[in-house]
Amino acid sequence: MDVAVIGCKEVVPDEVRSVAHAKVARLGRLAPVLEQAEVRLSEAHDRPDAPYVCEVVLVGHGHRLRARAAAAELVAAVDLVVDKLEHQVERLKGKLLARSHPRHHGAHRLA
C-alpha cells in the first residue's frame, strides 16, 4: 500500500511520520483491495482539549474509506483513526466476501 503522510501548515516529526506510516500500512494487509492511503496531520485551533487532528483516506478498486479523529497528541490521534478504519475495513471485507460467496436459502433442501 502506498502511504503518504502530509502535514498541513507544519512539519511532521519523523517519529510521528514513521508511526503513522506503519499503522496505516498494516490496514492494507487486512484488505488488499485498498491501494493508496493519505494521512493528513494538522492542528485544530478551535478545540483546546484536542488540538491535533488526523484524517486518513484509503482508496482502491472503487472503494473509499475515510476517518477523522482529534486528540491531545498526534500519535494518539493516529491510534484513534486506525481503530475507526479497522472497523470500516472489516465491514468492507465482509461485504466483498459476501458478494463472492452468495448464500443459498434452502435451495439444496430435500422435502
ZAKOL-444170 format. One record per residue (C-alpha): residue in three letters; x negated, y, z. Coordinates in Angstrom, 2 decimals, decimal comma. Layout:
<rs>
<r><residu>ALA</residu><u>X</u><v>Y</v><w>Z</w></r>
...
</rs>
This chain:
<rs>
<r><residu>MET</residu><u>0,00</u><v>0,00</v><w>0,00</w></r>
<r><residu>ASP</residu><u>-1,27</u><v>3,46</v><w>-0,87</w></r>
<r><residu>VAL</residu><u>-1,07</u><v>5,68</v><w>2,21</w></r>
<r><residu>ALA</residu><u>-1,57</u><v>9,46</v><w>2,04</w></r>
<r><residu>VAL</residu><u>-1,89</u><v>11,33</v><w>5,33</w></r>
<r><residu>ILE</residu><u>-1,19</u><v>15,04</v><w>4,90</w></r>
<r><residu>GLY</residu><u>-1,44</u><v>17,83</v><w>7,45</w></r>
<r><residu>CYS</residu><u>0,92</u><v>20,75</v><w>6,91</w></r>
<r><residu>LYS</residu><u>-0,88</u><v>24,06</v><w>7,58</w></r>
<r><residu>GLU</residu><u>-3,52</u><v>22,34</v><w>9,72</w></r>
<r><residu>VAL</residu><u>-6,35</u><v>19,84</v><w>9,50</w></r>
<r><residu>VAL</residu><u>-5,54</u><v>16,36</v><w>10,78</w></r>
<r><residu>PRO</residu><u>-8,23</u><v>14,93</v><w>13,11</w></r>
<r><residu>ASP</residu><u>-9,98</u><v>11,85</v><w>11,72</w></r>
<r><residu>GLU</residu><u>-8,91</u><v>9,77</v><w>14,73</w></r>
<r><residu>VAL</residu><u>-5,21</u><v>10,53</v><w>14,17</w></r>
<r><residu>ARG</residu><u>-5,60</u><v>10,05</v><w>10,41</w></r>
<r><residu>SER</residu><u>-7,06</u><v>6,55</v><w>10,85</w></r>
<r><residu>VAL</residu><u>-4,37</u><v>5,53</v><w>13,38</w></r>
<r><residu>ALA</residu><u>-1,56</u><v>6,78</v><w>11,11</w></r>
<r><residu>HIS</residu><u>-3,08</u><v>5,06</v><w>8,08</w></r>
<r><residu>ALA</residu><u>-3,46</u><v>1,72</v><w>9,90</w></r>
<r><residu>LYS</residu><u>0,04</u><v>1,68</v><w>11,40</w></r>
<r><residu>VAL</residu><u>1,84</u><v>2,70</v><w>8,22</w></r>
<r><residu>ALA</residu><u>-0,20</u><v>0,29</v><w>6,07</w></r>
<r><residu>ARG</residu><u>0,93</u><v>-2,53</v><w>8,37</w></r>
<r><residu>LEU</residu><u>4,52</u><v>-1,83</v><w>7,28</w></r>
<r><residu>GLY</residu><u>3,51</u><v>-2,69</v><w>3,73</w></r>
<r><residu>ARG</residu><u>2,75</u><v>-6,25</v><w>4,82</w></r>
<r><residu>LEU</residu><u>6,29</u><v>-6,60</v><w>6,19</w></r>
<r><residu>ALA</residu><u>7,86</u><v>-5,63</v><w>2,85</w></r>
<r><residu>PRO</residu><u>5,56</u><v>-5,99</v><w>-0,17</w></r>
<r><residu>VAL</residu><u>8,04</u><v>-4,16</v><w>-2,43</w></r>
<r><residu>LEU</residu><u>7,00</u><v>-0,87</v><w>-0,81</w></r>
<r><residu>GLU</residu><u>4,03</u><v>0,52</v><w>-2,70</w></r>
<r><residu>GLN</residu><u>3,41</u><v>4,09</v><w>-1,53</w></r>
<r><residu>ALA</residu><u>3,60</u><v>5,94</v><w>1,76</w></r>
<r><residu>GLU</residu><u>3,30</u><v>9,62</v><w>2,52</w></r>
<r><residu>VAL</residu><u>2,69</u><v>10,67</v><w>6,12</w></r>
<r><residu>ARG</residu><u>3,18</u><v>14,37</v><w>6,92</w></r>
<r><residu>LEU</residu><u>1,95</u><v>15,68</v><w>10,24</w></r>
<r><residu>SER</residu><u>2,96</u><v>19,17</v><w>11,32</w></r>
<r><residu>GLU</residu><u>3,81</u><v>21,36</v><w>14,28</w></r>
<r><residu>ALA</residu><u>7,38</u><v>22,26</v><w>15,22</w></r>
<r><residu>HIS</residu><u>7,30</u><v>25,70</v><w>16,80</w></r>
<r><residu>ASP</residu><u>10,98</u><v>25,61</v><w>17,74</w></r>
<r><residu>ARG</residu><u>10,55</u><v>22,64</v><w>20,16</w></r>
<r><residu>PRO</residu><u>8,23</u><v>23,36</v><w>23,09</w></r>
<r><residu>ASP</residu><u>8,82</u><v>19,89</v><w>24,63</w></r>
<r><residu>ALA</residu><u>7,82</u><v>18,05</v><w>21,42</w></r>
<r><residu>PRO</residu><u>5,54</u><v>20,31</v><w>19,36</w></r>
<r><residu>TYR</residu><u>4,23</u><v>17,68</v><w>16,92</w></r>
<r><residu>VAL</residu><u>6,29</u><v>16,18</v><w>14,09</w></r>
<r><residu>CYS</residu><u>5,53</u><v>13,15</v><w>11,95</w></r>
<r><residu>GLU</residu><u>7,50</u><v>12,44</v><w>8,78</w></r>
<r><residu>VAL</residu><u>6,98</u><v>9,32</v><w>6,66</w></r>
<r><residu>VAL</residu><u>8,42</u><v>8,42</v><w>3,25</w></r>
<r><residu>LEU</residu><u>7,96</u><v>4,87</v><w>1,92</w></r>
<r><residu>VAL</residu><u>8,64</u><v>4,30</v><w>-1,79</w></r>
<r><residu>GLY</residu><u>8,62</u><v>1,25</v><w>-4,02</w></r>
<r><residu>HIS</residu><u>10,72</u><v>-0,61</v><w>-6,61</w></r>
<r><residu>GLY</residu><u>13,61</u><v>1,84</v><w>-6,43</w></r>
<r><residu>HIS</residu><u>13,75</u><v>1,89</v><w>-2,63</w></r>
<r><residu>ARG</residu><u>13,03</u><v>4,91</v><w>-0,45</w></r>
<r><residu>LEU</residu><u>12,78</u><v>4,78</v><w>3,33</w></r>
<r><residu>ARG</residu><u>12,41</u><v>7,96</v><w>5,39</w></r>
<r><residu>ALA</residu><u>11,89</u><v>8,65</v><w>9,07</w></r>
<r><residu>ARG</residu><u>11,03</u><v>11,64</v><w>11,22</w></r>
<r><residu>ALA</residu><u>10,06</u><v>11,93</v><w>14,88</w></r>
<r><residu>ALA</residu><u>8,76</u><v>14,60</v><w>17,24</w></r>
<r><residu>ALA</residu><u>6,61</u><v>14,07</v><w>20,34</w></r>
<r><residu>ALA</residu><u>4,19</u><v>15,80</v><w>22,68</w></r>
<r><residu>GLU</residu><u>1,17</u><v>14,24</v><w>20,91</w></r>
<r><residu>LEU</residu><u>0,50</u><v>13,36</v><w>17,26</w></r>
<r><residu>VAL</residu><u>-0,24</u><v>9,69</v><w>17,96</w></r>
<r><residu>ALA</residu><u>2,99</u><v>9,34</v><w>19,95</w></r>
<r><residu>ALA</residu><u>4,95</u><v>10,86</v><w>17,05</w></r>
<r><residu>VAL</residu><u>3,34</u><v>8,36</v><w>14,66</w></r>
<r><residu>ASP</residu><u>4,30</u><v>5,49</v><w>17,00</w></r>
<r><residu>LEU</residu><u>7,93</u><v>6,65</v><w>17,13</w></r>
<r><residu>VAL</residu><u>8,15</u><v>6,91</v><w>13,34</w></r>
<r><residu>VAL</residu><u>6,60</u><v>3,47</v><w>12,84</w></r>
<r><residu>ASP</residu><u>9,16</u><v>1,97</v><w>15,25</w></r>
<r><residu>LYS</residu><u>12,00</u><v>3,55</v><w>13,26</w></r>
<r><residu>LEU</residu><u>10,56</u><v>2,40</v><w>9,96</w></r>
<r><residu>GLU</residu><u>10,03</u><v>-1,18</v><w>11,20</w></r>
<r><residu>HIS</residu><u>13,78</u><v>-1,39</v><w>11,80</w></r>
<r><residu>GLN</residu><u>14,53</u><v>0,02</v><w>8,33</w></r>
<r><residu>VAL</residu><u>12,03</u><v>-2,34</v><w>6,67</w></r>
<r><residu>GLU</residu><u>13,60</u><v>-5,37</v><w>8,40</w></r>
<r><residu>ARG</residu><u>17,05</u><v>-4,30</v><w>7,16</w></r>
<r><residu>LEU</residu><u>15,74</u><v>-3,82</v><w>3,62</w></r>
<r><residu>LYS</residu><u>14,02</u><v>-7,19</v><w>3,69</w></r>
<r><residu>GLY</residu><u>17,25</u><v>-8,84</v><w>4,87</w></r>
<r><residu>LYS</residu><u>19,21</u><v>-7,23</v><w>2,04</w></r>
<r><residu>LEU</residu><u>16,65</u><v>-8,33</v><w>-0,54</w></r>
<r><residu>LEU</residu><u>16,65</u><v>-11,90</v><w>0,75</w></r>
<r><residu>ALA</residu><u>20,45</u><v>-11,99</v><w>0,84</w></r>
<r><residu>ARG</residu><u>20,53</u><v>-10,88</v><w>-2,79</w></r>
<r><residu>SER</residu><u>18,16</u><v>-13,63</v><w>-3,90</w></r>
<r><residu>HIS</residu><u>19,85</u><v>-16,32</v><w>-1,77</w></r>
<r><residu>PRO</residu><u>23,63</u><v>-15,87</v><w>-2,13</w></r>
<r><residu>ARG</residu><u>25,91</u><v>-17,56</v><w>0,35</w></r>
<r><residu>HIS</residu><u>28,18</u><v>-20,37</v><w>-0,73</w></r>
<r><residu>HIS</residu><u>31,51</u><v>-20,01</v><w>1,07</w></r>
<r><residu>GLY</residu><u>32,75</u><v>-23,57</v><w>1,27</w></r>
<r><residu>ALA</residu><u>32,15</u><v>-24,34</v><w>-2,38</w></r>
<r><residu>HIS</residu><u>30,46</u><v>-27,65</v><w>-1,58</w></r>
<r><residu>ARG</residu><u>33,02</u><v>-28,94</v><w>0,88</w></r>
<r><residu>LEU</residu><u>34,94</u><v>-32,09</v><w>0,12</w></r>
<r><residu>ALA</residu><u>38,53</u><v>-32,38</v><w>1,29</w></r>
</rs>
